[in-house]
Amino acid sequence: MSSATRITNLDFIRGVALLGILVINVISFGLPITALFNHSTYGAENILDWIVIVISSVFFEYKMMGLFSMLFGVGLMIFLDNAKQKVKRPKLLSIWRNFLLLLFGIAHLSIWEGDILILYASCAFLIILFPQIKNNKITIFFITLLVLLNLLQINYVNSLYDASGNLILEEAWIVAASEGGSLNLGKFWFSEASEWGNIIGLLFVLDAGNRAMTLMIVGILLYRLNIIQGNRDLDFYKKLMFYGFGIGLPFSIYSIYLRISSEYSAAVAISSMLWLSLSVIPMVLGYVGLLTILNKKLRTSITERFRACGKMAFTNYITQTLLGVFVLGGLFEIGTFSRSQLAIYVFAVWGLQIYWSKPIIENFRFGPLERLWRKLTYYFV
């Protein structure tokens, strides 16, 4: 299979992931931040809203960002491989490229607090600087180690809170680390809170960083095994889809079940995160299988639209933020719309981005931000 065909599969998966990310991000655009975690606090007004909540949590929460992280790792390796043929210091060029991404992320953060670009750039520096792991068995061991470390840190932080979501202040470091922050789960879980707890905030940073790094390495492994390129036969991707969803869906479903069945008790706030985290890698692998099959089987007129969204992922990602902040947080007040109403907004943005991406790519080859990033990357070359 040609390089162009392999990239086609990546673009299709990236396009779907880019659109899927909005399902979760729209919550922080249109509702108070607590609604991201404690779904019962805002926007859950009827059975339709709860259907949206369950579908979003089971199929999109952490999973689309996991797909995006995985593809970022693949893109990092592809860039390094190509740079080796163009410049004498490919790693230096990649560091510069991701430093630019870091700057873009800082600018994005000034608009919206949910930026992910800073985290991706930071993880990229570590992957570029440290020697590449050539042995697939060692790579799998390293991925397993990162997953275990993440589960251990979630479990440990969970032990620091009582059933009401208040910190158990028995150790000196917990008292010191909590100064200046909420002594309970804060606005992570309680709608009346106005601030984060420092401990739970630290968990979010570590959890997000660990998950991003882990999925990037998973992506690199899939790239080396010639899986993500779409080169294997359909039976392989069907098995990948079956086993991925078969393992991941029960964990994901159990996570939302814990929250709903406990009526969103603070006692399950962090423990439910553990089950959600366990679902990510198998679910991401399931999506790789499913989306690769769709990329092969759907009509070209359909797949080209999603591939164009993937090629313009940077531009479309920032556009989603600008639209969300301006429309949901500017023209309307935050909290105006329910979950099902926000779902209608998501469909509208999907339609817009699916509509405009293809003609832009056909006429200009790159999206506006992709072109700017590329020009700045090679400015000194």
ABEGO torsion letter per residue (X at the ends): XBAAAAAAAAAAAAAAAAAAAAAAAAAAAABBAAAAABAAABGBABAAAAAAAAAAAAAABGAAAAAAAAAAAAAAAAAAAAAAAABABAAAAAAAAAAAAAAAAAAAAAABAABAAAAAAAAAAAAAABBBBABAAAAAAAAAAAAAAAAAAAAAAAAABBAAGBBBBABAAAAAAABGBBABAEAAABAABABBBAAAAAAAAAAAAAAAAAAAAAAAAAAAAGAAAGABBAAAAAAAAAAAAAAAAAAAAAAAAAAAAAGGBAAAAAAAAAAAAAAAAAAAAAAAAAAAAAAAABBAAAAAAAAAAAAAAAAAAAAAAAAAAAAAAAABBBGABBAAAAAAAAAAAAAAAAAAAAAAAAAAGBBAAAAAAAAAAAAAX
